[in-house]
Amino acid sequence: MVTQISLLLAVMHSNWRQGLRVIVFATCGYIAYEFAQLVLPQGTFDMKDVTATLAGGAIAVGILSLARRFAGDRVVAGS
C-alpha cells in the first residue's frame, strides 16, 4: 500500500495537503473494501487486513512528513 500511495503522489504532483488527502482517501477506500467483503459472496474479511491498512497509511503519512521536513513542500509538489 505504501508503494501504491507513493506512486499516486508522484503521478499527481500534489502539495502536502493534497498528498495527505490522497493517503487518507486511499486508506479509507481499502478499509471500506475490506468491510464490503462481509457481504460479498466469496469475500474473506480479516481484521488483520484492516490493521495492516491503517499501519500502511500511517507509514505513508510518515514518509510524506519526512519528505516535507527534509526537502520542503517543493519535492512533494514536483517543482
N, CA and C of each residue as an Amber inpcrd file, in Angstrom:
protein
   237
   0.8160000  -1.1910000   0.0000000   0.0000000   0.0000000   0.0000000
   0.8620000   1.2580000   0.0000000   1.9780000   1.2400000   0.7260000
   2.8470000   2.4100000   0.7740000   3.3610000   2.7260000  -0.6280000
   3.7180000   1.6930000  -1.3730000   4.1990000   1.8950000  -2.7360000
   3.1120000   2.4830000  -3.6140000   1.8990000   1.9810000  -3.4890000
   0.7970000   2.4920000  -4.2940000   0.5250000   3.9580000  -3.9980000
   0.5430000   4.3220000  -2.7500000   0.2930000   5.7180000  -2.3850000
   1.4400000   6.5960000  -2.8690000   2.6720000   6.1210000  -2.7420000
   3.8140000   6.8940000  -3.2320000   3.7020000   7.1340000  -4.7290000
   3.2890000   6.1110000  -5.4640000   3.1030000   6.2800000  -6.9040000
   1.9800000   7.2630000  -7.2090000   0.9000000   7.1890000  -6.4540000
  -0.1850000   8.1520000  -6.6430000   0.3010000   9.5800000  -6.4250000
   1.1110000   9.7820000  -5.3940000   1.6230000  11.1180000  -5.1090000
   2.5540000  11.5920000  -6.2160000   3.3930000  10.7000000  -6.7260000
   4.3090000  11.0730000  -7.8030000   3.5450000  11.4440000  -9.0690000
   2.4970000  10.6920000  -9.3690000   1.7180000  10.9690000 -10.5690000
   0.9640000  12.2810000 -10.4300000   0.4230000  12.5270000  -9.2750000
  -0.4090000  13.7120000  -9.0750000   0.3960000  14.9920000  -8.9070000
   1.6620000  14.9000000  -8.5190000   2.4860000  16.0800000  -8.2230000
   1.7530000  17.0170000  -7.2660000   1.2720000  16.4550000  -6.1890000
   0.4440000  17.2170000  -5.2580000   1.2880000  17.9020000  -4.1990000
   0.6980000  18.9120000  -3.5720000   1.3620000  19.5220000  -2.4300000
   1.0930000  18.6720000  -1.1930000   1.5790000  19.0940000  -0.0320000
   1.4850000  18.2630000   1.1670000   0.0440000  17.9840000   1.5590000
  -0.7900000  18.9920000   1.5350000  -2.1910000  18.8220000   1.9400000
  -2.9170000  17.8660000   0.9890000  -2.6890000  18.0170000  -0.3030000
  -3.3230000  17.1220000  -1.2660000  -2.7800000  15.7030000  -1.1160000
  -1.4870000  15.5890000  -0.8660000  -0.8900000  14.2730000  -0.6550000
  -1.4900000  13.5820000   0.5560000  -1.6790000  14.3300000   1.6140000
  -2.3040000  13.7770000   2.8150000  -3.7330000  13.3260000   2.5220000
  -4.4350000  14.1120000   1.7430000  -5.8040000  13.7650000   1.3750000
  -5.8350000  12.4500000   0.5720000  -4.8840000  12.2840000  -0.3450000
  -4.8140000  11.0430000  -1.1300000  -4.5690000   9.8520000  -0.2070000
  -3.6610000  10.0100000   0.7370000  -3.3590000   8.9190000   1.6720000
  -4.6000000   8.5510000   2.4840000  -5.2890000   9.5420000   3.0070000
  -6.4750000   9.2780000   3.8290000  -7.5740000   8.6080000   3.0010000
  -7.8260000   9.1340000   1.7860000  -8.8760000   8.5400000   0.9600000
  -8.5170000   7.1270000   0.5240000  -7.2570000   6.8880000   0.1610000
  -6.8450000   5.5400000  -0.2510000  -6.9630000   4.5670000   0.9220000
  -6.5280000   4.9950000   2.0960000  -6.6230000   4.1450000   3.2810000
  -8.0790000   3.8310000   3.6030000  -8.9230000   4.8380000   3.5770000
 -10.3480000   4.6180000   3.8510000 -10.9740000   3.7180000   2.7860000
 -10.5580000   3.8740000   1.5420000 -11.0760000   3.0360000   0.4720000
 -10.7220000   1.5730000   0.6590000  -9.4590000   1.3140000   1.0280000
  -9.0440000  -0.0630000   1.2880000  -9.8180000  -0.6630000   2.4630000
 -10.0360000   0.1320000   3.4930000 -10.7770000  -0.3640000   4.6590000
 -12.2380000  -0.6200000   4.2940000 -12.8180000   0.2830000   3.5210000
 -14.2100000   0.0830000   3.0870000 -14.3330000  -1.1880000   2.2530000
 -13.3610000  -1.4300000   1.3910000 -13.3930000  -2.6480000   0.5810000
 -13.2820000  -3.8900000   1.4620000 -12.4740000  -3.7980000   2.4800000
 -12.3330000  -4.9460000   3.3860000 -13.6550000  -5.2250000   4.0990000
 -14.3350000  -4.1820000   4.5700000 -15.6270000  -4.3870000   5.2330000
 -16.7070000  -4.8200000   4.2460000 -16.5820000  -4.4160000   2.9860000
 -17.5420000  -4.8560000   1.9740000 -17.4660000  -6.3600000   1.7710000
 -16.3410000  -6.9400000   2.0730000 -16.1930000  -8.3850000   1.9120000
 -17.0800000  -9.1680000   2.8850000 -17.5900000  -8.4970000   3.8970000
 -18.5290000  -9.1580000   4.8070000 -19.8150000  -9.5430000   4.0890000
 -20.2100000  -8.7730000   3.0790000 -21.4620000  -9.0350000   2.3790000
 -21.2540000  -9.5830000   0.9700000 -20.0260000  -9.6040000   0.4870000
 -19.7560000 -10.1520000  -0.8440000 -19.8400000 -11.6720000  -0.8120000
 -20.2720000 -12.2760000  -1.9030000 -20.4830000 -13.7310000  -1.9190000
 -19.2600000 -14.5470000  -1.4940000 -18.1220000 -14.2970000  -1.9530000
 -16.9770000 -15.0960000  -1.5420000 -15.9110000 -14.2170000  -0.8860000
 -16.3730000 -13.1890000  -0.1840000 -15.4600000 -12.2790000   0.4830000
 -14.8320000 -12.9200000   1.7120000 -13.6180000 -12.5200000   1.9770000
 -12.9150000 -13.0390000   3.1530000 -12.4500000 -11.8600000   3.9990000
 -13.2880000 -11.4370000   4.9020000 -12.9500000 -10.3270000   5.7970000
 -11.9180000 -10.7890000   6.8120000 -10.9240000  -9.9340000   7.0440000
  -9.9000000 -10.2370000   8.0400000  -9.5130000  -8.9350000   8.7370000
  -9.6950000  -8.8940000  10.0320000  -9.3750000  -7.6920000  10.7980000
  -7.8830000  -7.3550000  10.7130000  -7.0540000  -8.3630000  10.4830000
  -5.6220000  -8.1070000  10.3320000  -5.3470000  -7.2700000   9.0860000
  -6.1580000  -7.4410000   8.0440000  -6.0130000  -6.6160000   6.8500000
  -6.3380000  -5.1570000   7.1550000  -7.3480000  -4.9350000   7.9660000
  -7.7060000  -3.5670000   8.3620000  -6.5600000  -2.9440000   9.1510000
  -6.0000000  -3.7040000  10.0840000  -4.8750000  -3.2130000  10.8900000
  -3.6670000  -2.9060000  10.0040000  -3.3780000  -3.7900000   9.0570000
  -2.2470000  -3.5770000   8.1520000  -2.4690000  -2.3480000   7.2690000
  -3.6920000  -2.1210000   6.8470000  -4.0040000  -0.9470000   6.0310000
  -3.8000000   0.3290000   6.8250000  -4.2450000   0.3320000   8.0790000
  -4.0320000   1.5030000   8.9350000  -2.5390000   1.7460000   9.1680000
  -1.7870000   0.6720000   9.3740000  -0.3330000   0.8150000   9.5600000
   0.3130000   1.3520000   8.2880000  -0.1070000   0.8500000   7.1340000
   0.4300000   1.3480000   5.8690000   0.1210000   2.8170000   5.6470000
  -1.0890000   3.2230000   5.9950000  -1.4500000   4.6350000   5.8900000
  -0.6090000   5.5000000   6.8090000  -0.3610000   5.0100000   8.0250000
   0.4780000   5.7670000   8.9730000   1.9130000   5.8700000   8.4590000
   2.4250000   4.7930000   7.8880000   3.7840000   4.8280000   7.3310000
   3.8490000   5.8060000   6.1580000   2.8340000   5.8030000   5.3130000
   2.8050000   6.7250000   4.1760000   2.7790000   8.1830000   4.6450000
   2.0000000   8.4720000   5.6870000   1.9760000   9.8280000   6.2400000
   3.3530000  10.1800000   6.8030000   3.9980000   9.2210000   7.4520000
   5.3460000   9.4610000   7.9740000   6.3440000   9.7650000   6.8740000
   6.2820000   9.0130000   5.7880000   7.1830000   9.2640000   4.6610000
   6.9160000  10.6340000   4.0480000   5.6450000  10.9730000   3.8940000
   5.2800000  12.2860000   3.3660000   5.7800000  13.4020000   4.2820000
   5.6580000  13.2170000   5.5910000   6.1170000  14.2180000   6.5500000
   7.6380000  14.3770000   6.5080000   8.3440000  13.2560000   6.3960000
   9.8090000  13.3220000   6.2830000  10.2380000  14.0390000   5.0160000
   9.5730000  13.7450000   3.9100000   9.9040000  14.4280000   2.6580000
   9.6800000  15.9290000   2.7870000   8.6180000  16.2970000   3.4430000
   8.3300000  17.7290000   3.6250000   9.3420000  18.3820000   4.5540000
   9.7280000  17.6640000   5.6070000  10.6650000  18.2250000   6.5750000
  12.0430000  18.4320000   5.9600000  12.5440000  17.4380000   5.2460000
  13.9090000  17.4980000   4.7460000  14.0470000  18.2240000   3.4080000
  13.0350000  18.1800000   2.5920000  13.1570000  18.7980000   1.2750000
  12.1660000  19.9380000   1.0570000  11.2890000  20.1470000   1.9830000
  10.2950000  21.1960000   1.8410000   9.1540000  20.7310000   0.9520000
   8.1740000  21.5700000   0.8070000   6.9830000  21.2120000   0.0330000
   7.2960000  21.1150000  -1.4570000   8.4160000  21.6770000  -1.8870000
   8.7260000  21.6900000  -3.3200000   8.9310000  20.2890000  -3.8880000
   9.4950000  19.3440000  -3.1080000   9.7100000  17.9940000  -3.6090000
   8.3810000  17.2880000  -3.7870000   7.4960000  17.4270000  -2.8300000
   6.1930000  16.7820000  -2.9220000   5.3820000  17.4080000  -4.0450000
   5.5800000  18.7150000  -4.2580000   4.8190000  19.4070000  -5.3000000
   5.4190000  19.1970000  -6.6900000   6.6190000  18.6690000  -6.7740000
   7.2260000  18.3810000  -8.0620000   7.8160000  19.5920000  -8.7520000
   8.0290000  20.6950000  -8.0430000   8.5980000  21.8740000  -8.6830000
  10.0490000  22.0740000  -8.3550000
